[in-house]
Amino acid sequence: MADNIISVESLVKSFGDPPVQILKSLTFDIPRRQFVAITGRSGSGKSTLLYTVSGLDDVTSGRVQMLGSDMHSAKPGDIEKMRNTQIGFVFQFHYLLPELTGMENVLMPARKVRKDKEYKPWAIELMKRFDLGGCEDKLPSQMSGGQQQRVALARALIMKPAVLFADEPTGNLDSVNAESVLEIFKEANENFGTTIIMVTHDEDYAARAHRRIHLVDGKIDKDTLRRGKA
């Protein structure tokens, strides 16, 4: 049996009154170290799936387990601890804190658990790997868009998370910086062992993943593995 890091069973998510089903009884597993692309047209439920699986949004019914915990019945404190130490998030917009420097933004998850001094050497290493030399003491307003997004990536990876969720992380980037993001994901997956779940509309970027889950109208239309990838 595969060592699954995420298990989703009969997941339903509805919005509105009367309720409209956005996700319609989805069931799938994601093994550790897998790089998964979630694709589909606008309105197919891609981002909703990412938010419900990651625990950022509640489910209407069904079950999501991650790292052995039920994401929607566990104590809020336990989920918050998991988010701070084992889960990373990257969004289309970087959401950096404008009053903090690049280094302070990268170290924010470590600071929340009072381990910023412990993780400072790793933060320095990440910023070197992501070509962010000179951004350590800059505020986000003093950085380019590509630098801001790479700082957000370094922040997401500072705790060496078991799982990284990314929602259209290249959507606001030019092709050079978008390529840099995909290379960082590849390195995190291969060298850190991070499981990656990435929402994308870009066919070329989706093809880089080990697996593609394609949604149509809130249902899984196709679930395919890249040849040679388990």
Backbone hydrogen bonds, N-H to C=O, Kabsch-Sander energy under -0.5 kcal/mol:
donor,donor_aa,acceptor,acceptor_aa,energy
4,N,2,A,-1.5
5,I,30,I,-2.4
6,I,30,I,-1.8
7,S,65,Q,-2.5
8,V,28,F,-3.1
9,E,63,R,-2.8
11,L,26,L,-2.9
12,V,61,S,-2.7
13,K,23,L,-1.5
15,F,20,V,-2.1
20,V,15,F,-3.1
22,I,13,K,-3.2
23,L,13,K,-1.8
24,K,218,G,-2.7
25,S,23,L,-0.7
26,L,11,L,-2.0
28,F,8,V,-1.8
30,I,6,I,-2.8
32,R,3,D,-2.5
34,Q,31,P,-1.4
36,V,34,Q,-0.6
36,V,196,I,-3.5
37,A,211,R,-2.9
38,I,198,M,-3.1
39,T,37,A,-0.6
39,T,213,I,-2.2
41,R,215,L,-0.5
44,S,41,R,-2.1
49,L,45,G,-2.4
50,L,46,K,-2.0
51,Y,47,S,-2.6
52,T,48,T,-2.3
53,V,49,L,-2.5
54,S,50,L,-2.0
55,G,51,Y,-0.6
56,L,51,Y,-1.3
57,D,51,Y,-1.9
60,T,12,V,-2.4
61,S,12,V,-1.8
63,R,9,E,-2.4
65,Q,7,S,-2.8
66,M,69,S,-2.7
67,L,5,I,-2.3
69,S,66,M,-2.1
71,M,64,V,-2.5
71,M,69,S,-0.7
73,S,70,D,-1.2
74,A,70,D,-1.7
78,D,75,K,-0.6
79,I,75,K,-2.0
80,E,76,P,-2.6
81,K,77,G,-2.0
82,M,78,D,-2.0
83,R,79,I,-2.6
84,N,80,E,-2.0
85,T,81,K,-1.7
86,Q,82,M,-3.1
87,I,82,M,-1.0
88,G,163,V,-2.6
90,V,165,F,-2.5
100,L,97,L,-1.7
102,G,135,C,-0.9
102,G,138,K,-1.6
103,M,136,E,-2.2
105,N,101,T,-2.5
106,V,102,G,-2.3
107,L,103,M,-2.1
108,M,105,N,-1.0
111,R,107,L,-2.7
112,K,108,M,-1.9
113,V,109,P,-0.7
113,V,110,A,-0.7
114,R,111,R,-1.8
115,K,110,A,-3.2
119,Y,115,K,-2.0
120,K,116,D,-0.7
120,K,117,K,-0.6
123,A,119,Y,-2.4
124,I,120,K,-2.3
125,E,121,P,-2.0
126,L,122,W,-2.8
127,M,123,A,-2.3
128,K,124,I,-1.7
129,R,125,E,-2.6
130,F,126,L,-2.2
131,D,128,K,-1.6
132,L,127,M,-3.3
135,C,132,L,-2.4
138,K,135,C,-0.9
142,Q,139,L,-2.2
143,M,140,P,-1.8
148,Q,144,S,-2.4
149,Q,145,G,-2.1
150,R,146,G,-2.0
151,V,147,Q,-2.3
152,A,148,Q,-2.1
153,L,149,Q,-1.8
154,A,150,R,-2.5
155,R,151,V,-2.5
156,A,152,A,-2.1
157,L,153,L,-1.5
158,I,154,A,-0.9
158,I,155,R,-0.6
160,K,157,L,-2.2
162,A,86,Q,-1.2
163,V,86,Q,-1.9
164,L,195,T,-3.0
165,F,88,G,-3.0
166,A,197,I,-2.6
167,D,90,V,-2.6
168,E,166,A,-0.7
168,E,199,V,-1.9
171,G,168,E,-1.7
173,L,170,T,-1.7
178,A,174,D,-2.7
179,E,175,S,-2.1
180,S,176,V,-1.7
181,V,177,N,-2.0
182,L,178,A,-2.1
183,E,179,E,-2.1
184,I,180,S,-2.1
185,F,181,V,-2.4
186,K,182,L,-2.3
187,E,183,E,-2.3
188,A,184,I,-2.8
189,N,185,F,-2.6
190,E,186,K,-2.7
191,N,187,E,-3.2
192,F,187,E,-0.9
192,F,188,A,-1.0
193,G,188,A,-0.6
194,T,188,A,-2.0
195,T,162,A,-2.7
196,I,34,Q,-2.0
197,I,164,L,-2.6
198,M,36,V,-3.1
198,M,196,I,-0.5
199,V,166,A,-3.1
200,T,38,I,-2.0
203,E,201,H,-0.6
206,A,202,D,-2.3
207,A,203,E,-1.7
208,R,205,Y,-1.3
209,A,205,Y,-0.5
209,A,206,A,-1.2
210,H,35,F,-1.6
211,R,35,F,-1.8
212,R,224,T,-2.9
213,I,37,A,-2.7
214,H,212,R,-0.6
214,H,222,K,-3.1
215,L,39,T,-3.0
215,L,213,I,-0.5
216,V,219,K,-2.6
218,G,44,S,-1.7
219,K,216,V,-1.4
221,D,214,H,-3.0
221,D,219,K,-0.8
222,K,214,H,-1.4
224,T,212,R,-2.3
226,R,210,H,-3.9
229,K,226,R,-2.3
